[in-house]
């Protein structure tokens, strides 16, 4: 099972120099991937379901992953997750293709539909129909990445007569990892994703959701070129080797462990423990 680190774009990692050193330390420990989430803006004052206080810092995912790419050579670089309906799909596709080129093919594109209406209002994107918008944006990104003469026609995005080079190093495009546990999210992963990402799942929730995914896959119009759906899960607490092995037995392909709070030294001790006790043992 692959071991990744997630939520690496907040807290102490936003202090100058720390994020790069954490990325280097993770790679040296044998960790497969580094994942960063996003909130382009946060609610002020904090109101549910916003998960963050107004002054909590969080780095932009594409910028921070580009920084990590420059400091590492093998570490995979995952957005876990970009809120796709808040982004212009052609601009984001250009950014991610550029990152894939500069990192020599290490990008993992994690996307979700978002859930904080305040963020949508601030950026000027309707909260309703964000799932439909996400589906179209995925189609538009695939078109600009893969088609000889890119074109797309949808309700929320349409274009033609344009090109965007360079194309991503990974062909036909970087892996798409769809986050979320609702029926539409599972359908989106089954139909359009190279992978699925579940956040904050214990063993029972993981088992239940993987069963739902398998049932969804049976009825999905899935392109065989997407390959087998890769399962990524972030547990809802600390994980030791026994817990990691139980996730693997359920069918989890990648376990993304939260870096948590604390100082840079705390994070490095956490990475060392994961590298020693879990990486290579599951």
N, C-alpha and C positions, 0 to 999 in steps of 0.2 A: 504494500500500500504506500502511496506517495504521501509525504508529510509537507504541508505548507504552513505558513504563518499569515494571519489575517489581522485586519484592523491596524495596520502598521503606519497609517497616515495621521494618527491623532496623538494626543498626549505628549509625552516627552520626545517622541519622534519628530515633532514640529520644531524642536529647538535646533539652532544651527549646528550642522555637522552630525547630529545623532542618526538621522534616517540613513545616511550613506554608510555609517559604521555598522548599523544594525543589518543592513542588506549584506554587507561584506561578511559579517559574523555568521549570518544565516547560511550563506553559501559555503563558508568554510566548515560548518557543522553538518553539511550534507543535506540540508533542507532543500526540497525540490522547487518551491515557489513562494513568492511574496505577494500578498493580496492587499489591495487598498480599496476602501469603500468611499462613498461620497455623499455629502450634503452641500450643494452649491451655496445655499443660504440656510439658516436655522431660525426657528420661531423665537421671537423676542417680545414678551416673556415666553418662556417655555410652556407649551400647552400640549397635552397628549394629542396625537401619538408621537410627537417629536421626541427623539431619544436623547437629545443633547441640550445642555445649557447654552444660552446665547453666546457666552464667551469661550466655550470649548473650541479649541483650534482643530481644524482638519484640513489637510493638504489636498490640492486638486489631484485626482488620480493619474491623469496622463502626464502631468508635469512631474509628479513624484516618481512614477515608474520610469520615466526617461532618465531621471537622476540616478535611480537604482541601476538602470541598464549600463550607465557609464562607469559604475563602480564594481560591476560584476561581469562574469563571462558565461556562466551556466544557469544561473537562477532564472526560473520562469517568472513572468511578470503578469499578474492577474488583477483585473479590476473587479472588486468583489463587494458591491456591484455599482456600475454606472447606471444612473436613472435615465434610461434611454429617451423617454418622451420629453425630457427637459432639454435635450441636445438637438442641434441641427445635424441630421444624419450624414450629410456630405462633409461637413466640417469635421465631425467626429471620425468619420471613415478616413479622412486625410491624416488626422492626428495619429490614429492607431496604425495606419499603414506606414507612416514615417517612423513610428516607434518600432514596428516590426522590422523595418529595414535596418535601423540603427542598432537594434539589439540582436541582429542576425537571426530573427525568427523565434523569439522567446515570448511572444505576447499571447495571453489568454483573455478573451473579451467576455467578462462577466457583465450581464445586463439584468435589469429589473424594471418594473413599471412605476415604482415609487408608491408612497402611502401617506405623505404629509401634504395636505391640501394647501397649507400656508406657503410652502415652497413653490408650488405650481402657480399660485396667485402672484407671488412676487416676481416670478420670471415671465409671467404673461402667457402661460400655457394652460388650456382648459384641463381641469382635473377629470372631468367625465371623458369617457372613451379613450382613456390613456392606454388601455390594452390594445385597442385597434391601432392607435398611433404607433405603439411599440412594434406591432407586427409589420406595419408598413415601413417603419424606419429600418428594421432588420432587412427587409426586402430591398430597400434602396441602397443600403450599405453593401449588400452582397452584389447588387448590380454594378456599382461603381468599382468594386474590387475585382470582378470576374468577367464581365461582358466585354467583348471586343469593341462594341459600340454601345456604351452604357445608356440605358433608358429605363425609366420607371414611371408608372402612371397610377396614382392613388388619390384618395380623398385628402390626405394630409401632406403628401409630398409627391411632386411630379417633376421630372426633368428629362432632357434628351439633348443630343447634339453637344455633349461635353465629354471630356476625358479627365482623369486624375491619375497621374503617374508620379512616383513609382508605385507599382502594385505591392501588396504585402509579400514578404519572402515566403511565408507559409501559403501553400496553394491547396485548395482554391482560395482560402482565406484563413486567418487565425481562428482557432477553435472558439465557438460561441457557447458560453455557459449561461444558462437561464436560471435565475434565482426565483424563489417563491414556492409556496405550498398550496395555493388555491387551485381549484380545477383549471381555470384558464392558464395559470402559470405552468402547470404540469402538461397541459395540452401544448403550450408553446415550446416547452422543452422537448416533448416527444416529436413534434413536427419540424422544429427549426433548429434545435440545439445539438451541438456535439456533446454537451454535458448539462447536468442539472446541479444546482447549488442550494443546499438547505442550511439555514442559519439557526443556531441555538437549539439543536435537536438532541434529545437524549436517545438511548438505545431503542426504547419502545416507539417513540415518534419516528425515528429513522426507519425502523422495520415497517411501520404502518404506511409511511409515505412511499417507500420503495415498492411496496405492494400496489399502491395506487398508481405509481408510475408505470409499473409493468402492465397493469390493466389498461392504462391509457395508451401505451405503446402498441397494444394489440389492435387498436382501432385507429391508429394515427396514420395519416398520409405522409409517411416519413421517407425522405430521399435516402436510398441505400448508401449513397456517397457520404452521408454523415457518419457512418460507422456506428458501432455500439455506443449507447449513451453512457458517458462517464459520470459517476456519482461522486460529488464532493459534499462534505458535511462539516460544518463547524459545531462542535459539541457545546452544550450549555454549561460547561464547568471545566474544572481541571481534569486532565486525562493522564493516566499512567499506562504502562504497557498492556496490562490486562484489559483495560477499557478500550484501548486502541485495537487490540486483537478482536474484541467483541464487535466493534464497528466493522472491521474487515470481514468478519464472518457473515455479517448482514448483507454484504455486497458493496460496501463503500470502497471506492477506488482511491480517493484522496481525503485525508483528514486535515482540515485547516484549523490550526490551533491559535487561539487569541493571545496576543502578546500581553494584554492586560495593562494595569496601571503600575507605576513605580518609576524608579530612576533608570538611567541608562545601564548602570551596573546590574540592576534587577533584571532587565530585559536580556542582558548578555548571559546571566546565570540561567535564566529560563531557557534560552536557546541552547546553551551547553547541555542542560539536562535532557532536553528533547533529542538533541543530537546523539547523546550517549545512550539514553535509555530506550528510545523508540525508533529513531531512524535506522533502517536496516534490520530491525527485529520483528517486523510485522509482515 
